């Protein structure tokens, strides 16, 4: 009997860093036992268009399943839909604030709320700098609820030779938090 695939929910919001979302979805395409469930906000589409010249259809084509951000009745909105967890990549401060306060006003924030209430792993790749006190308090609230705040910061000790290598190393680390192994450098010590 074949084991069912693990489901990973991927939310893409309006923060800079669309390349992280694209590379994460591309990495998931190479993992046989994982299926991706994608939700992209309107601002996420705008950023992907601006940063990568990619539209909604191109983003959706990278996922196994794609949903409208307005479809709060989708399977992702229910805890009965079993998932490995959710990653929000990139995660805007607006989305962080909504999750921190339990505001489930679209499918991304509702899926994040479901992930937390079901005690599944939620990773939020927040993109903003510098942080103000509201950002920090919202990050603390999400962390206290069991979420993981993971700003996509490059690891220069691997001596990356390109932006893509920096992004891929971060993506590999994020997916490792879900027990999903993809190629990437590992620290071997000094």
C-alpha positions as CSV (number, residue, x, y, z in Angstrom):
1,X,0.0,0.0,0.0
2,X,1.3,3.4,-0.9
3,X,1.8,6.0,1.9
4,X,-0.1,9.2,1.3
5,X,1.9,12.3,0.5
6,X,2.7,14.8,3.3
7,X,0.9,18.1,2.6
8,X,2.7,21.4,3.1
9,X,0.7,24.6,3.0
10,X,2.7,27.5,1.4
11,X,1.4,31.1,1.8
12,X,2.9,33.9,-0.2
13,X,2.2,37.4,1.0
14,X,3.2,41.0,-0.1
15,X,6.6,41.3,1.5
16,X,9.8,41.4,-0.6
17,X,11.4,38.1,-1.2
18,X,9.3,36.3,-3.9
19,X,12.4,34.4,-4.9
20,X,12.3,32.5,-1.6
21,X,8.7,31.3,-2.4
22,X,9.6,30.3,-5.9
23,X,12.7,28.4,-4.9
24,X,10.8,26.7,-2.0
25,X,8.1,25.5,-4.4
26,X,10.7,24.4,-6.9
27,X,12.5,22.4,-4.2
28,X,9.2,20.7,-3.2
29,X,8.6,19.6,-6.8
30,X,11.7,17.4,-6.3
31,X,10.4,15.7,-3.2
32,X,8.3,12.7,-4.1
33,X,6.4,12.3,-0.8
34,X,5.3,15.9,-0.4
35,X,2.6,17.8,-2.1
36,X,2.4,21.6,-2.0
37,X,-0.8,23.6,-1.3
38,X,-0.3,27.2,-2.3
39,X,-2.2,30.4,-1.4
40,X,-1.0,33.7,-2.8
41,X,-2.3,37.1,-1.6
42,X,-3.0,39.9,-4.1
43,X,0.1,41.7,-2.8
44,X,2.1,38.5,-3.1
45,X,1.2,38.4,-6.8
46,X,2.2,42.1,-7.2
47,X,5.6,41.4,-5.7
48,X,6.2,38.3,-7.8
49,X,5.4,40.3,-10.9
50,X,7.6,43.2,-9.8
51,X,10.6,41.1,-8.5
52,X,10.5,38.1,-10.9
53,X,8.2,39.0,-13.8
54,X,5.9,36.1,-12.7
55,X,2.2,36.3,-12.6
56,X,-0.4,34.3,-10.6
57,X,-0.6,31.4,-13.1
58,X,3.2,31.0,-13.2
59,X,3.2,30.8,-9.4
60,X,0.3,28.4,-9.3
61,X,2.0,26.2,-11.8
62,X,4.8,25.5,-9.3
63,X,2.4,24.0,-6.8
64,X,0.5,20.7,-6.7
65,X,-2.7,22.5,-5.5
66,X,-3.5,26.3,-5.6
67,X,-6.3,28.2,-3.9
68,X,-7.8,31.6,-4.0
69,X,-6.8,33.8,-1.0
70,X,-10.6,34.7,-0.7
71,X,-11.7,31.0,-0.5
72,X,-12.0,30.7,3.3
73,X,-14.2,27.6,2.7
74,X,-11.3,25.7,1.1
75,X,-10.0,22.5,2.7
76,X,-7.0,24.4,4.1
77,X,-9.5,26.3,6.4
78,X,-10.3,23.1,8.4
79,X,-8.2,21.2,10.9
80,X,-9.7,18.0,9.5
81,X,-7.5,18.5,6.5
82,X,-4.3,17.0,7.8
83,X,-1.0,18.8,6.9
84,X,2.6,18.6,7.9
85,X,2.3,22.4,8.6
86,X,2.6,25.7,6.9
87,X,5.2,28.1,5.8
88,X,4.5,31.7,4.9
89,X,7.2,32.9,2.5
90,X,7.7,35.8,2.4
91,X,5.6,36.9,5.4
92,X,4.5,40.5,5.5
93,X,4.1,42.4,8.7
94,X,0.4,42.7,8.0
95,X,0.1,38.9,7.8
96,X,2.2,38.5,10.9
97,X,-0.1,40.9,12.8
98,X,-3.2,39.1,11.6
99,X,-1.8,35.7,12.8
100,X,-0.6,37.1,16.1
101,X,-4.1,38.5,16.9
102,X,-6.1,35.6,15.5
103,X,-7.6,37.6,12.6
104,X,-8.5,34.9,10.1
105,X,-9.7,37.3,7.3
106,X,-8.4,35.4,4.3
107,X,-7.3,31.8,3.5
108,X,-3.6,32.5,4.4
109,X,-4.4,33.8,7.9
110,X,-7.1,31.2,8.4
111,X,-4.8,28.3,7.4
112,X,-2.1,29.7,9.7
113,X,-4.7,29.9,12.5
114,X,-5.7,26.2,11.8
115,X,-2.0,25.2,11.8
116,X,-1.5,26.8,15.2
117,X,-4.7,25.4,16.8
118,X,-4.0,21.9,15.5
119,X,-0.4,22.2,17.0
120,X,1.2,21.8,13.6
121,X,4.4,23.6,12.6
122,X,4.0,27.1,11.4
123,X,7.1,28.9,10.0
124,X,6.8,32.6,9.1
125,X,9.6,34.0,7.0
126,X,9.1,37.6,8.0
127,X,10.5,40.3,5.8
128,X,10.9,43.8,7.2
129,X,13.8,45.9,8.5
130,X,14.2,47.5,10.9
131,X,11.6,46.1,13.2
132,X,9.4,48.4,15.3
133,X,7.9,47.4,18.6
134,X,4.6,46.2,17.1
135,X,6.6,43.8,14.8
136,X,8.6,42.5,17.8
137,X,5.5,42.0,19.9
138,X,3.7,40.2,17.1
139,X,6.7,37.9,16.6
140,X,6.7,37.2,20.3
141,X,3.0,36.4,20.3
142,X,3.4,34.0,17.3
143,X,6.3,32.3,19.0
144,X,4.4,31.9,22.3
145,X,1.6,30.3,20.3
146,X,4.1,27.7,18.9
147,X,5.0,29.4,15.6
148,X,8.5,29.8,14.3
149,X,9.7,33.2,13.2
150,X,12.4,32.7,10.6
151,X,13.7,35.8,8.9
152,X,15.4,34.7,5.7
153,X,18.9,35.8,6.6
154,X,21.9,34.6,4.5
155,X,24.5,32.4,6.0
156,X,27.8,33.8,4.7
157,X,30.0,31.1,6.4
158,X,29.0,28.8,3.5
159,X,30.7,31.4,1.2
160,X,27.8,31.6,-1.3
161,X,28.8,32.7,-4.8
162,X,25.3,33.8,-5.9
163,X,22.0,35.1,-4.6
164,X,20.5,31.7,-5.6
165,X,22.9,29.8,-3.4
166,X,22.0,32.1,-0.4
167,X,18.3,31.6,-1.1
168,X,18.6,27.8,-1.6
169,X,20.5,27.4,1.7
170,X,17.7,29.3,3.6
171,X,15.0,27.2,1.8
172,X,16.8,24.0,2.8
173,X,16.9,25.1,6.4
174,X,13.2,26.0,6.4
175,X,12.2,22.7,4.8
176,X,14.3,20.8,7.3
177,X,12.1,22.2,10.1
178,X,9.3,20.1,8.5
179,X,11.5,17.0,8.2
180,X,11.7,17.6,4.4
181,X,15.2,17.1,3.1
182,X,16.4,18.9,0.0
183,X,20.0,19.4,-1.3
184,X,21.8,22.2,0.5
185,X,25.1,22.8,2.3
186,X,25.5,21.6,5.9
187,X,27.9,23.1,8.4
188,X,30.7,20.6,9.1
189,X,32.4,22.6,11.8
190,X,35.7,24.4,11.7
